[in-house]
Amino acid sequence: MSGSLNAYERDRWRTRARVRPNYSALTKAECWFECERCSIDKLEHFGVYLCGHVDKVLIFYSSLQPRFHVSERLPAEMWKTEFHSIALAKRGLEKTQRQGVEELISAMPCNFDHTSLFIILQKHTLVHRMNDSFSCLGWFSPGQVFVLDEYCARYGVRGCHRHLCYLKDLMDFSDNNALVDPTLLHYSYAFCASHVHGNRPDGMGTVTEQEKEEFEEIRSRLLTLLEKQITHFRYCFPFGRPEGALKATLSLLERVLMKDITTPVPPEEMRKIVQKCLEKAALINYSQLTEYAQIEADNSQASPEKRLEDMIRLGELCMEVLQQNDEHHSEAFSWWPEAMGEHAETFLSLYTVDMDAALVIQPQDSWDSFPLFQLLNNFLRTDPHLCNGTFHKHLQDLYIPLVVRYIDLMESSIAQSIHRGFEQETWQSVKTITNNLPSVPLPRVPNLPLNLPQMPSFSAPSWMGPLCDSTGQGINLPDIFNGSATSEDLFWKLDALQMFVMDLHWPEPEFAKHLEQRLKLMASDMMEACVKRTKAAFDAKMQKSCKSTDFRVPLSVCTMFNVLMDAKKQCSKLCVLDQGQEVEQQWQQYHSKIDVLIDEAFKEMISSLVSKFAAVLDGVLSKLSRYDEGTFFSSILSFTVKAAAKYVDVPKPGMDLADTYITFVRQNQDILRDRVSDEMYTEKIFDQWYNSLMKAVCAWLTDRLDQQLHVYQLKTLIKIVKKSYRDFRLQGVLDGTLNNKSYETVYNRLTIEEATAAVSAVDGLQGITMRDSDEEEG
């Protein structure tokens, strides 16, 4: 080959690439890279770089030399003409530097150790490539791979040596927290292992003793690096990124643990290493979490409220960490699900220490820590690995005494409020502002002092506002009325207590069933006491009431009816066990006893009220009895009227008695209709009232079958019967009840008496008749 480049070589250089102007910014790793992209007619520009970087000339020259025969040297005149002018143009270049460049250019490439030079070349190439580590992850670009392959092929750099150096460089970057694709490490490690273990697929692999020693060092170092990355999996692979990297790291760890390329790693050995890494990870993650939450290790000087607040906030962060682990990293550890469960338990055990210390200093009978239980329990009970685990059971053991104590004090407080409330009850109807409390997360009850006999009454939480609004006794009243203040307070407390325990979602079935049964029994006992107190107050009120037509149903009596109705409704919710549970026969009998008690109280109260109405009617009928024929009072009245009629006009008896009674009926109907909240029970009262009215009139007329009624008696009865029939029909009493046998008997008798009076009486009945008439006044 001649000393100068022929046309073929010139075209080959020209087509391989072009040089960029800023040569002084190039690294040694880019020297051959840029030369590959340089055309021969621009080599003089590249000479500026050579003159300024004497230590890189060797790589540049060794990249050019294989283009010519190894035994031939380029004529000195060519290099002199090509680079001498460029070197002189380089300002600031000393003469000694120019001599060094010329010596390096004229050196023989075969006299250099290319194995060592390749280490430098590959390292600097990787350094340049890792300037954008997030996109490359340690992978060379296609052009860089081509250059490195070409170098190795020309100078006989061994592939095993190349990949061992590559592994070293990649691990150096990993140690400096740079992102390196574990798959790339896996490829290089597998290539080297196939040489060291002699299991090359082509059967032609060779390895030197030095490479074997380097491989064992790299294997040990790589094992340490992988364990570190698995231990810091939340920080090395945040949110599971790069995707699949953690799984590839575990796969590489399994490959590194293999004694040779064919013998698999025992699963138990792999599991132990992963378990050990995750145990360390739990401590690291919790330490980082407490540092992030700014919770000091020694905060004994903080107040109990502040400690509890910190534990709730730290608990939320712990749950967030465990949720992120499950969402982003659980798939990578899918072969060891129990290891992830143990990692979570270890992580929570560290939280247990701080939580126990915060709960110990809380005041006795303080319920502010219940939100912490709800927060943790709602998370743990939905996790299949943590539910009823070590931490979960410890949490239950901490709160079982607190829950039992809370229910004991609440039961005593409710019992005392019933006793005091009914003693001071005014029986004014109230309108509740909260019909139910399913959306209330937790009732913050007041702290109860230790002197239980002097326990304060229960008060509504501050976020609830006033428990109820009293309704006035005026005419314009709300449409819906409820029970008394004591009964509404009782039902609210029982419902709030049961909702509170229900919101705990106690995970242990037996204790949860015990809590529910105890609360249902408590509600049944409280309900029974409420019904009995209400019934006793009703009886006392009715005994004090008068029996004249001036009687009006007291508003307090209507409130008592509403109390029993509310108890009936609340009983089905507060006193009945869940249908999904096996209800014992004894429990069924106990619950049916409460239902029977309420029903019997209703019957007795309705019967007592109807008896009061009947007593008023008996008073009216007794006044009419004075006009019976043959009685002493009737004779006196007839004689007096006849004697006085000779001298003056004597006014005849009017309809005052009938009008008074009709007014009594209508006003009491309006009171019951407006004040009793349940229409069904109102209709029951009206039905029984109407039946008792007609039976009383029928019995009164039956006693006078052989007597003709006085005109005044007839007119009064016709008006009472007729108006009562129409009024009760307007109140919704059915025709079957209205047209009963007693009414038919009364109707027939009064019709006959009306016909008789029309013939015998001088003035007749003055338009009063049993026949229906649209012109008749109301």
C-alpha positions in Angstrom: 0.0 0.0 0.0 1.3 3.4 -0.8 2.0 6.1 1.8 -0.8 8.3 0.7 -4.6 7.5 0.9 -6.0 6.3 -2.3 -9.4 7.4 -3.7 -11.2 4.4 -2.2 -9.9 5.1 1.3 -10.7 8.8 0.9 -14.3 8.0 -0.1 -14.6 5.6 2.7 -13.7 8.3 5.3 -15.8 10.9 3.6 -19.0 8.7 3.8 -18.5 7.6 7.5 -19.4 11.0 9.0 -18.5 14.6 9.6 -16.6 16.4 12.3 -18.2 19.0 14.6 -16.6 22.4 15.1 -16.1 22.4 18.9 -13.3 19.8 19.1 -11.9 21.0 22.4 -15.1 19.8 24.2 -14.6 16.2 23.1 -13.6 13.5 25.5 -11.2 10.6 24.9 -14.1 8.2 24.5 -15.4 10.4 21.7 -12.1 10.5 19.8 -12.6 7.4 17.7 -16.3 8.2 17.6 -15.7 11.6 16.0 -13.1 10.2 13.7 -15.6 7.7 12.4 -17.8 10.6 11.5 -15.0 12.7 10.0 -14.2 13.0 6.3 -10.5 13.0 5.2 -10.7 16.4 3.8 -11.5 17.9 7.2 -8.9 16.0 9.2 -6.9 19.2 9.5 -9.7 20.7 11.7 -9.5 17.7 13.9 -5.8 18.3 14.2 -6.6 21.4 16.4 -8.1 19.0 18.9 -5.0 16.7 18.7 -2.6 19.7 19.3 -4.5 20.7 22.4 -5.0 17.2 23.8 -1.7 15.4 23.5 -2.8 12.5 25.8 -5.6 11.6 23.4 -3.6 11.5 20.2 -2.8 7.8 20.9 -6.4 6.8 20.6 -6.9 8.9 17.5 -3.8 7.5 15.9 -4.6 3.9 16.8 -8.0 4.5 15.2 -6.4 5.6 11.9 -3.6 3.2 11.7 -5.5 0.0 10.9 -6.6 1.7 7.6 -3.0 1.0 6.5 -0.7 -1.9 6.6 0.7 -2.5 10.1 4.3 -2.8 9.0 4.2 0.4 7.0 4.4 3.8 8.5 2.9 6.9 7.0 5.5 9.2 5.5 6.6 11.9 7.8 6.0 14.4 5.0 2.3 13.6 4.9 1.8 14.2 8.6 4.0 17.2 8.4 2.1 18.8 5.7 -1.3 17.8 7.1 -0.8 18.9 10.7 2.2 21.2 10.9 0.4 24.2 9.7 -2.5 23.6 12.0 -0.2 23.1 15.0 1.5 26.4 14.3 -1.9 28.1 13.9 -2.9 26.9 17.4 -2.0 29.9 19.6 -0.5 29.2 23.0 0.9 25.8 21.9 4.5 25.4 23.2 7.2 23.7 21.3 7.6 20.8 23.7 3.9 20.0 23.3 4.3 19.9 19.5 7.1 17.5 19.9 5.0 15.2 22.1 2.2 15.1 19.5 4.5 14.2 16.8 6.0 11.4 18.8 2.5 10.0 19.6 1.4 10.2 16.0 4.5 8.3 14.8 4.1 5.6 17.5 3.4 1.9 16.5 -0.2 0.8 17.6 1.0 -2.7 18.1 3.3 -1.6 20.9 0.3 -0.5 23.1 -1.8 -2.5 25.6 -5.2 -2.2 23.9 -6.9 -4.1 26.7 -6.1 -1.4 29.1 -6.9 1.3 26.6 -10.3 -0.2 25.9 -11.1 0.2 29.6 -10.5 3.9 29.3 -12.3 4.2 26.0 -15.5 2.3 27.2 -15.5 4.2 30.5 -15.4 7.6 29.0 -17.9 6.6 26.4 -20.3 5.5 29.2 -19.7 8.7 31.1 -20.7 10.7 28.1 -23.7 8.5 27.6 -24.8 8.7 31.2 -25.2 12.4 31.0 -28.8 11.5 30.2 -29.1 8.5 32.5 -32.9 8.7 32.7 -33.3 8.0 29.0 -30.4 5.6 28.4 -30.3 3.6 31.7 -26.7 2.6 30.8 -27.4 1.3 27.3 -25.0 2.5 24.6 -26.3 4.1 21.5 -26.1 2.1 18.3 -23.2 4.2 17.0 -21.3 3.7 20.3 -21.9 0.0 20.2 -20.6 -0.1 16.6 -17.4 1.8 17.5 -16.7 -0.5 20.6 -17.4 -3.6 18.6 -15.0 -2.4 15.8 -12.3 -1.7 18.3 -12.6 -5.0 20.0 -12.6 -6.8 16.7 -9.5 -5.0 15.3 -7.4 -5.2 18.4 -8.5 -8.5 19.8 -10.1 -7.2 23.1 -11.8 -10.2 24.7 -15.6 -10.2 25.0 -15.5 -11.4 28.6 -13.0 -8.7 29.6 -15.2 -6.1 27.8 -18.3 -7.1 29.7 -16.5 -7.4 33.0 -15.3 -3.8 32.6 -18.8 -2.8 31.5 -20.3 -4.4 34.7 -17.7 -2.5 36.9 -18.6 0.8 35.2 -22.3 0.3 35.5 -22.1 -0.7 39.2 -20.0 2.5 39.8 -22.9 4.5 38.4 -25.4 2.5 40.4 -23.5 3.2 43.6 -23.8 6.9 42.8 -27.6 6.6 42.6 -27.7 6.7 38.8 -30.5 4.7 37.1 -29.1 1.5 35.4 -31.3 -1.0 33.7 -31.0 -4.3 35.7 -31.7 -6.2 32.4 -28.5 -4.7 31.0 -26.6 -5.9 34.1 -28.3 -9.3 33.6 -27.1 -9.6 30.0 -23.5 -8.7 30.7 -23.4 -10.9 33.8 -24.9 -13.9 32.0 -22.3 -13.4 29.2 -19.4 -13.5 31.7 -20.9 -16.4 33.7 -21.2 -18.5 30.5 -17.5 -18.0 30.0 -16.5 -18.6 33.6 -18.7 -21.7 34.0 -17.8 -23.0 30.6 -21.4 -23.3 29.4 -21.3 -21.2 26.2 -24.0 -22.2 23.7 -21.4 -22.5 20.9 -19.1 -24.5 23.2 -16.1 -22.2 22.3 -15.9 -20.0 25.4 -12.5 -19.3 27.0 -11.6 -17.4 30.1 -8.4 -16.3 31.7 -7.4 -16.7 35.3 -7.6 -13.0 35.8 -11.0 -12.8 34.4 -12.2 -15.5 36.7 -10.9 -13.6 39.7 -12.5 -10.4 38.5 -15.8 -12.2 37.9 -15.9 -13.5 41.5 -15.2 -9.9 42.8 -17.9 -8.5 40.5 -20.3 -11.3 41.6 -19.8 -10.4 45.3 -20.1 -6.7 44.6 -23.1 -7.2 42.4 -24.8 -9.3 45.1 -24.3 -6.5 47.6 -25.6 -3.9 45.2 -28.7 -5.9 44.4 -29.5 -6.5 48.1 -29.1 -2.7 48.7 -31.4 -1.9 45.8 -34.1 -4.4 47.1 -33.7 -3.0 50.6 -34.2 0.5 49.2 -36.8 -0.5 46.7 -39.1 2.5 47.5 -36.3 4.9 46.6 -34.4 2.9 43.9 -37.7 2.1 42.1 -40.1 4.9 43.1 -43.8 4.1 42.2 -42.6 1.0 40.4 -40.5 3.0 37.9 -38.8 2.1 35.6 -41.5 -0.3 34.8 -40.5 -3.9 35.5 -37.1 -2.8 36.9 -37.7 -4.3 40.4 -38.8 -7.6 39.0 -35.8 -7.7 36.7 -33.6 -6.9 39.8 -35.0 -9.9 41.7 -34.5 -12.1 38.6 -30.9 -10.9 38.4 -30.4 -11.6 42.1 -31.6 -15.2 41.5 -29.1 -15.5 38.6 -26.2 -14.1 40.7 -27.0 -16.6 43.5 -26.7 -19.6 41.1 -23.5 -21.6 41.6 -23.3 -22.3 37.9 -25.4 -21.5 34.8 -27.6 -24.6 35.0 -28.2 -25.3 38.7 -31.2 -23.3 40.0 -31.2 -21.5 43.4 -33.1 -23.2 46.2 -36.4 -21.3 46.7 -35.8 -21.2 50.5 -32.4 -19.5 50.0 -33.9 -16.9 47.7 -36.8 -16.3 50.1 -34.5 -15.8 53.1 -32.5 -13.2 51.2 -35.6 -11.3 50.1 -37.0 -11.5 53.6 -33.8 -10.1 55.1 -33.8 -7.2 52.7 -37.5 -6.4 53.4 -36.9 -6.4 57.1 -34.2 -3.8 56.6 -36.5 -2.0 54.3 -39.1 -1.7 57.0 -36.7 0.1 59.3 -35.5 2.4 56.6 -38.9 3.3 55.4 -40.2 4.0 58.8 -37.2 6.1 59.7 -37.7 8.1 56.5 -41.4 8.5 57.3 -40.9 9.8 60.8 -38.3 12.2 59.5 -40.8 13.4 56.8 -43.6 13.7 59.3 -41.2 15.7 61.6 -41.9 13.5 64.6 -39.1 13.5 67.0 -37.9 10.3 68.6 -38.0 11.9 72.0 -41.1 14.0 72.3 -42.1 13.2 75.8 -42.6 16.8 76.6 -45.4 17.1 74.1 -49.0 17.2 75.4 -51.2 14.1 75.1 -53.4 15.8 72.5 -50.3 16.6 70.4 -48.9 13.1 70.7 -52.3 11.6 69.6 -52.6 14.0 66.7 -49.1 13.1 65.6 -50.0 9.4 65.8 -53.1 9.9 63.7 -51.1 11.8 61.1 -48.3 9.2 61.2 -50.8 6.4 60.9 -52.2 8.0 57.7 -48.7 8.1 56.3 -48.0 4.5 57.2 -51.2 3.4 55.5 -50.3 5.4 52.4 -46.8 3.8 52.3 -48.3 0.3 52.6 -50.9 1.1 49.9 -48.2 2.3 47.6 -46.1 -0.8 48.2 -49.1 -3.0 47.4 -50.0 -1.0 44.3 -46.6 -0.5 42.8 -44.3 -3.2 44.1 -46.4 -6.2 45.1 -46.4 -7.7 41.6 -42.6 -7.9 41.7 -42.8 -9.8 45.0 -45.6 -12.0 43.9 -43.5 -15.1 44.4 -43.1 -14.3 48.1 -46.4 -12.8 49.2 -45.8 -13.9 52.8 -42.5 -11.9 52.7 -44.4 -8.7 51.8 -46.9 -9.5 54.6 -44.0 -9.9 57.1 -42.5 -6.6 55.8 -45.8 -4.8 56.5 -46.0 -6.4 60.0 -42.4 -5.4 60.7 -43.1 -1.9 59.5 -46.2 -1.6 61.7 -44.4 -3.1 64.7 -42.1 0.0 64.6 -45.2 2.2 64.5 -46.6 0.2 67.5 -43.9 1.5 69.8 -44.7 5.1 69.1 -48.5 4.4 69.2 -48.3 2.6 72.6 -46.3 5.4 74.1 -48.9 8.0 72.9 -51.9 6.0 74.2 -50.4 5.4 77.6 -50.2 9.0 78.4 -53.9 9.7 77.4 -56.2 10.7 80.3 -58.4 8.0 81.7 -61.9 7.7 80.3 -60.9 9.8 77.3 -62.4 8.8 74.0 -60.3 11.0 71.7 -58.3 8.0 70.6 -61.2 6.2 68.9 -60.6 7.9 65.5 -57.1 6.3 65.6 -58.6 2.8 66.0 -61.1 3.5 63.2 -58.4 4.7 60.9 -56.1 1.7 61.4 -58.8 -0.9 61.6 -60.6 0.2 58.4 -57.3 -0.3 56.6 -56.2 -3.5 58.3 -59.6 -5.4 58.0 -59.5 -5.0 54.2 -56.0 -6.4 53.8 -55.9 -10.2 53.5 -52.3 -10.4 54.9 -52.8 -7.9 57.8 -56.3 -8.7 58.9 -56.1 -10.3 62.4 -52.3 -10.2 62.1 -49.9 -9.4 64.9 -50.4 -5.7 64.8 -54.2 -6.0 64.3 -54.6 -8.2 67.3 -52.4 -5.9 69.4 -54.6 -3.0 68.3 -57.7 -4.9 69.4 -56.2 -5.8 72.7 -55.5 -2.1 73.4 -59.0 -1.0 72.6 -61.2 -3.8 74.0 -61.1 -2.4 77.6 -61.7 1.1 76.3 -64.7 0.0 74.3 -66.2 -1.9 77.2 -65.6 1.0 79.6 -67.2 3.4 77.1 -70.3 1.3 76.8 -70.5 0.8 80.6 -70.4 4.6 81.2 -72.9 5.3 78.4 -75.3 2.8 79.8 -75.1 4.3 83.3 -75.5 7.8 81.8 -78.5 6.9 79.7 -80.2 5.1 82.6 -79.7 8.2 84.9 -81.0 10.5 82.1 -84.2 8.5 81.8 -84.8 8.6 85.5 -84.1 12.3 85.8 -85.8 13.2 82.6 -89.1 11.6 83.2 -89.2 13.1 86.7 -88.9 16.6 85.3 -90.7 15.9 82.0 -93.2 18.6 80.8 -94.4 16.4 77.9 -94.0 19.2 75.4 -93.7 17.9 71.9 -90.3 18.4 70.2 -89.1 18.3 66.6 -85.8 16.5 66.2 -83.2 17.9 63.8 -81.5 14.5 63.2 -83.7 11.6 62.4 -80.8 9.2 62.0 -77.1 9.3 62.3 -75.6 6.9 59.7 -73.4 9.7 58.2 -71.9 10.7 61.5 -68.4 9.3 61.7 -68.0 9.3 65.5 -69.9 10.8 68.4 -67.5 12.7 70.6 -69.0 12.1 73.9 -68.0 14.3 76.9 -65.4 13.0 79.2 -67.1 11.3 82.1 -65.6 11.8 85.6 -64.6 9.0 87.8 -67.3 9.7 90.5 -69.9 7.7 88.7 -72.8 8.4 91.1 -72.5 12.1 90.2 -72.2 11.4 86.5 -73.4 14.3 84.3 -76.1 13.8 81.9 -75.3 13.2 78.3 -75.0 16.2 76.0 -75.0 16.4 72.2 -71.6 16.9 70.5 -70.7 20.4 69.5 -70.9 19.6 65.8 -74.5 18.5 66.3 -75.9 21.8 67.5 -79.0 21.7 69.8 -80.5 18.3 70.1 -84.1 19.5 69.6 -86.3 22.5 69.3 -89.3 22.9 71.6 -92.6 23.5 69.8 -94.9 26.1 71.3 -98.5 25.6 72.4 -100.0 28.1 70.0 -102.5 27.4 67.2 -100.1 27.5 64.3 -98.0 24.4 64.9 -95.8 22.3 62.7 -97.4 19.5 60.8 -95.2 16.8 62.3 -94.9 16.3 66.1 -92.6 13.9 67.9 -92.2 12.6 71.4 -91.0 14.4 74.5 -87.5 15.8 75.0 -86.6 12.8 77.2 -87.7 10.2 74.8 -86.0 11.9 71.8 -82.8 12.2 73.8 -83.0 8.5 74.7 -83.6 7.3 71.2 -80.8 9.6 69.8 -78.3 8.3 72.4 -79.2 4.6 71.7 -78.9 5.1 68.0 -75.7 7.1 68.2 -74.1 4.5 70.5 -75.1 1.6 68.2 -73.9 3.5 65.1 -70.6 4.3 66.9 -70.0 0.6 67.7 -71.1 -0.4 64.2 -68.6 2.1 62.7 -65.8 0.4 64.7 -66.3 -2.6 62.4 -64.8 -4.8 65.1 -62.8 -7.5 63.2 -63.1 -10.4 65.7 -66.5 -12.0 65.2 -67.2 -13.2 68.7 -66.5 -9.9 70.4 -68.4 -8.0 67.7 -71.4 -10.3 68.3 -71.1 -9.8 72.0 -71.1 -6.0 71.5 -74.2 -6.0 69.3 -76.2 -8.3 71.6 -75.3 -6.1 74.6 -76.4 -3.0 72.9 -79.6 -4.6 71.7 -80.4 -5.7 75.3 -79.5 -2.3 76.6 -81.9 -0.7 74.1 -84.7 -3.2 75.0 -84.3 -2.4 78.7 -84.3 1.3 78.1 -87.3 1.0 75.8 -89.2 -0.9 78.4 -88.4 1.7 81.1 -89.5 4.5 78.7 -92.8 2.8 77.9 -93.7 2.1 81.5 -92.8 5.7 82.6 -95.0 7.0 79.7 -97.9 4.8 80.6 -97.8 5.8 84.2 -97.7 9.5 83.3 -100.7 8.9 81.0 -102.8 7.2 83.7 -102.1 10.0 86.1 -103.0 12.7 83.6 -106.3 11.0 82.7 -107.3 10.7 86.3 -107.0 14.4 86.8 -109.1 15.2 83.7 -112.8 16.3 84.0 -115.7 14.4 82.5 -117.8 17.3 81.2 -118.0 18.6 77.6 -115.3 21.1 78.6 -112.8 18.3 78.4 -110.1 18.7 75.7 -107.4 16.1 75.0 -104.3 17.6 76.6 -101.4 18.2 74.3 -99.2 16.2 76.8 -101.5 13.1 76.1 -100.8 13.4 72.4 -97.1 13.6 73.1 -97.4 10.4 75.2 -99.0 8.7 72.2 -96.2 9.9 70.0 -93.6 8.6 72.5 -95.1 5.1 72.2 -95.2 5.3 68.5 -91.6 6.4 68.3 -90.7 3.5 70.6 -92.5 1.1 68.3 -90.6 2.4 65.3 -87.2 2.5 67.0 -87.7 -0.9 68.5 -87.4 -2.6 65.1 -84.1 -0.9 64.5 -82.5 -0.7 68.0 -83.7 -4.0 69.6 -83.6 -6.5 66.7 -80.4 -8.4 65.9 -79.1 -8.7 62.4 -81.0 -11.3 60.4 -77.8 -12.8 59.2 -77.0 -14.0 62.8 -78.4 -17.1 64.5 -80.9 -15.7 66.8 -81.4 -17.7 69.9 -84.9 -18.6 71.1 -84.4 -16.8 74.4 -83.5 -13.6 72.5 -86.6 -13.9 70.3 -88.8 -14.3 73.4 -87.1 -11.3 75.0 -87.7 -9.1 72.0 -91.3 -10.2 71.5 -91.8 -9.3 75.2 -90.9 -5.6 74.3 -93.3 -5.6 71.3 -96.1 -7.0 73.4 -95.4 -4.5 76.2 -95.7 -1.6 73.7 -98.9 -3.0 72.1 -100.5 -3.5 75.4 -99.7 0.0 76.5 -101.2 1.3 73.3 -104.4 -0.6 73.9 -104.8 0.5 77.4 -104.1 4.1 76.6 -106.6 4.1 73.7 -109.2 2.4 75.9 -108.6 4.9 78.7 -109.0 7.8 76.4 -112.2 6.4 74.8 -113.6 5.7 78.3 -113.1 9.4 79.0 -115.0 10.3 75.9 -117.8 7.9 76.9 -117.9 9.4 80.3 -118.6 12.8 78.8 -121.4 11.4 76.7 -122.9 9.7 79.7 -123.1 13.1 81.3 -125.0 14.5 78.3 -127.4 11.5 78.3 -127.9 11.8 82.0 -129.1 15.4 81.5 -131.5 14.2 78.8 -132.8 11.6 81.2 -134.4 14.4 83.2 -137.0 14.7 80.5 -138.2 11.1 80.7 -142.0 10.7 81.0 -143.1 9.7 84.5 -140.2 11.1 86.3 -140.6 13.6 89.1 -138.4 16.2 87.4 -140.3 15.8 84.2 -143.7 16.4 86.0 -142.3 19.6 87.6 -141.0 20.9 84.3 -144.4 20.2 82.6 -146.5 21.8 85.3 -144.2 24.8 85.6 -144.2 25.5 81.9 -148.0 25.1 81.5 -148.7 27.4 84.5 -146.3 30.1 83.3 -147.6 29.9 79.8 -150.9 31.4 80.9 -149.3 34.7 81.7 -146.0 34.9 79.7 -144.3 33.4 76.7 -142.1 30.7 78.1 -139.0 30.0 75.9 -138.7 26.3 74.9 -135.5 24.4 75.6 -133.0 25.0 72.8 -130.1 22.9 71.4 -127.3 24.1 73.6 -126.6 20.7 75.0 -126.3 19.1 71.5 -124.2 22.0 70.2 -121.9 21.8 73.2 -121.4 18.1 72.7 -120.8 18.4 68.9 -118.2 21.1 69.6 -116.6 18.8 72.1 -116.4 16.0 69.6 -115.0 18.2 66.7 -112.4 20.0 68.7 -111.0 16.7 70.2 -111.0 15.2 66.7 -109.0 18.1 65.4 -106.5 17.9 68.3 -105.9 14.2 67.8 -105.6 14.5 64.1 -103.1 17.4 64.3 -101.0 16.2 67.3 -100.8 12.4 67.0 -98.2 11.7 64.4 -99.3 8.2 63.3 -102.5 8.2 61.3 -103.1 4.5 61.9 -103.4 4.9 65.7 -105.5 8.0 65.2 -108.0 6.0 63.2 -108.0 3.3 65.8 -109.0 6.0 68.4 -111.8 7.3 66.2 -113.1 3.8 65.4 -113.3 2.9 69.1 -114.7 6.3 70.0 -117.5 6.1 67.4 -118.4 2.5 68.4 -118.6 3.5 72.1 -120.7 6.6 71.2 -123.3 4.6 69.2 -123.4 1.8 71.8 -124.0 4.3 74.6 -126.9 6.0 72.7 -128.3 2.6 71.7 -128.2 1.4 75.3 -129.9 4.6 76.4 -132.7 4.2 73.9 -133.1 0.5 74.7 -133.8 1.4 78.3 -136.7 3.5 77.0 -138.4 1.2 74.6 -141.8 1.5 76.3 -141.6 5.2 76.6 -142.0 8.0 74.0 -139.1 10.4 73.9 -139.6 14.0 74.9 -139.3 16.4 72.0 -136.2 17.9 73.5 -134.6 14.5 73.9 -135.5 13.6 70.4 -134.1 16.8 68.8 -130.9 16.6 70.9 -130.3 12.9 70.0 -131.0 13.4 66.3 -128.5 16.3 66.1 -125.8 14.4 68.1 -126.2 11.2 66.2 -126.4 12.8 62.8 -123.5 15.2 63.3 -121.3 12.6 64.9 -121.9 10.3 61.9 -120.9 12.9 59.5 -117.9 14.1 61.5 -116.4 10.7 62.0 -116.9 9.9 58.3 -114.9 13.1 57.5 -112.2 11.8 59.8 -111.8 8.7 57.7 -113.9 6.1 59.6 -114.9 3.5 57.1 -118.6 2.9 56.2 -118.4 -0.6 57.6 -117.7 0.9 61.0 -120.1 3.8 60.6 -123.1 1.7 59.7 -122.7 -0.9 62.4 -125.6 -2.6 64.2 -125.9 -0.1 67.0 -126.2 2.8 64.5 -128.9 1.0 62.5 -130.9 0.4 65.8 -130.5 4.1 66.8 -131.4 5.3 63.3 -134.6 3.3 63.2 -135.7 4.3 66.6 -135.1 8.0 66.1 -136.9 7.8 62.7 -139.9 6.3 64.4 -139.8 8.8 67.2 -139.5 11.6 64.6 -142.6 10.5 62.8 -144.6 10.2 66.0 -143.5 13.6 67.2 -144.4 15.1 63.8 -148.0 14.0 64.3 -148.5 14.7 68.0 -146.3 17.8 68.6 -147.8 21.2 68.1 -144.6 22.8 66.8 -143.0 19.7 65.4 -139.2 19.3 65.5 -138.5 22.7 64.0 -136.7 21.3 60.9 -134.5 18.8 62.8 -134.8 15.4 61.0 -132.8 12.3 60.5 -133.0 12.7 56.7 -129.9 14.1 55.0 -130.2 17.6 53.8 -127.8 19.8 52.0 -129.4 22.9 53.5 -128.8 21.8 57.0 -126.2 23.8 58.9 -122.9 22.2 60.0 
